[in-house]
Amino acid sequence: SRTLRSFTARKQKIVSSGQERVEQSSREMPESEGAQVILMCNYTTTSTSPNLFWYKQLPNRSPTFILNQYTTEPDFINKYSATLNSTSRTFPLMIKNLLVSDSAVYYCALRPTVTKTHSTLTQKLRNTHYRHT
């Protein structure tokens, strides 16, 4: 199997306000094709019913929805999975059967469920960038 020598996960703060935020790990991970990778996403929210999402962004493209805690896009069912753990406040993304073509920016996003009037929803994003060199 080929080794993907320089997969880099870059942490980048996109949006954060108040007590609503997500954090993703930043690390370098040499992996082999066919391996399984887990991208961590830790979240903080005051909501009792937050919605967590993962998106994938290819170069020069808009982000594409992969999944949330309830559903996975049909094209991604065999490739990606994630389970929300409300106790540890984590939503790790598992990428199965890693390929060089999986290189992309991966965003974990949080959307609190707001029931009060005059409240605003803000989406918090951080990214993890895997790059093959």
C-alpha positions as CSV (number, residue, x, y, z in Angstrom):
1,S,0.0,0.0,0.0
2,R,1.1,3.5,-0.7
3,T,2.0,5.8,2.2
4,L,0.5,9.2,2.2
5,R,3.5,11.0,3.6
6,S,2.3,14.4,4.5
7,F,-1.3,14.6,5.5
8,T,-1.6,17.8,7.6
9,A,-4.5,18.7,9.8
10,R,-4.5,22.5,10.1
11,K,-6.6,24.1,12.8
12,Q,-8.2,27.3,11.7
13,K,-10.7,29.4,13.6
14,I,-13.5,30.4,11.2
15,V,-16.2,31.8,13.5
16,S,-16.6,31.8,17.3
17,S,-18.7,33.9,19.5
18,G,-19.8,33.7,23.1
19,Q,-20.0,30.2,24.5
20,E,-20.7,28.5,21.2
21,R,-17.7,27.0,19.5
22,V,-16.0,24.0,18.0
23,E,-12.4,22.9,18.2
24,Q,-10.5,20.5,15.9
25,S,-7.2,18.9,16.5
26,S,-4.1,20.0,14.6
27,R,-1.6,17.4,13.7
28,E,0.4,15.6,11.0
29,M,-0.5,12.1,10.3
30,P,1.4,9.9,7.8
31,E,-1.2,7.2,6.9
32,S,-1.4,4.4,4.4
33,E,-4.0,4.1,1.7
34,G,-6.8,2.0,3.0
35,A,-6.3,3.2,6.6
36,Q,-9.0,4.6,8.8
37,V,-8.6,8.2,10.1
38,I,-10.5,9.9,12.9
39,L,-10.8,13.7,12.9
40,M,-11.7,15.1,16.3
41,C,-14.3,17.8,16.9
42,N,-14.9,19.1,20.4
43,Y,-17.7,21.5,20.9
44,T,-19.0,23.9,23.6
45,T,-22.5,25.2,23.6
46,T,-25.2,26.3,26.0
47,S,-27.8,24.6,23.9
48,T,-29.4,21.3,25.2
49,S,-30.1,20.3,21.6
50,P,-27.2,21.3,19.4
51,N,-26.9,20.2,15.8
52,L,-23.4,19.1,14.7
53,F,-22.3,18.8,11.0
54,W,-19.3,17.8,9.0
55,Y,-18.5,19.3,5.6
56,K,-15.8,18.6,3.0
57,Q,-14.3,21.3,0.8
58,L,-12.2,20.5,-2.3
59,P,-9.9,23.1,-3.7
60,N,-11.8,26.0,-5.5
61,R,-15.1,24.4,-4.6
62,S,-17.9,25.2,-2.1
63,P,-18.1,23.1,1.1
64,T,-20.2,19.9,0.6
65,F,-22.4,18.5,3.4
66,I,-21.2,15.1,4.5
67,L,-23.3,14.3,7.6
68,N,-24.9,15.4,10.8
69,Q,-25.8,13.4,13.9
70,Y,-29.0,12.2,12.3
71,T,-28.2,11.6,8.6
72,T,-25.4,11.0,6.1
73,E,-25.5,12.1,2.5
74,P,-26.1,8.9,0.4
75,D,-22.9,9.4,-1.6
76,F,-20.8,9.3,1.6
77,I,-22.5,6.5,3.6
78,N,-19.7,4.0,3.0
79,K,-16.9,6.5,3.5
80,Y,-17.7,8.6,6.5
81,S,-19.4,8.2,9.9
82,A,-19.7,10.2,13.1
83,T,-21.4,9.7,16.5
84,L,-22.3,12.6,18.7
85,N,-21.3,12.1,22.3
86,S,-23.1,14.7,24.4
87,T,-21.3,13.7,27.6
88,S,-17.8,14.3,26.3
89,R,-19.1,16.9,23.8
90,T,-17.3,15.4,20.9
91,F,-18.4,14.6,17.3
92,P,-15.4,12.8,15.7
93,L,-15.5,12.1,12.0
94,M,-14.3,8.6,10.8
95,I,-12.9,8.4,7.3
96,K,-12.7,4.8,6.1
97,N,-10.5,3.3,3.4
98,L,-8.3,6.5,3.1
99,L,-7.4,7.5,-0.4
100,V,-5.2,10.4,-1.7
101,S,-8.4,11.7,-3.2
102,D,-9.8,12.3,0.3
103,S,-7.4,15.3,0.6
104,A,-9.7,18.2,1.4
105,V,-10.6,20.8,4.0
106,Y,-13.0,19.2,6.6
107,Y,-15.2,21.5,8.6
108,C,-17.0,20.6,11.8
109,A,-19.9,23.0,12.4
110,L,-22.2,23.6,15.3
111,R,-25.7,25.0,15.1
112,P,-27.5,25.4,18.5
113,T,-31.2,24.9,18.4
114,V,-32.7,28.2,19.5
115,T,-36.2,28.5,20.7
116,K,-36.2,32.0,22.2
117,T,-37.5,34.8,20.0
118,H,-35.0,37.4,18.9
119,S,-32.1,34.9,19.2
120,T,-29.8,34.6,16.3
121,L,-28.2,31.4,15.0
122,T,-24.5,31.6,14.2
123,Q,-22.5,28.7,12.7
124,K,-19.2,28.0,14.1
125,L,-16.6,26.4,11.8
126,R,-13.1,25.2,12.1
127,N,-11.3,23.2,9.5
128,T,-8.9,20.3,9.2
129,H,-6.9,20.4,6.0
130,Y,-5.4,17.2,4.7
131,R,-2.8,17.7,2.0
132,H,-0.8,15.1,0.2
133,T,2.7,16.2,-0.8
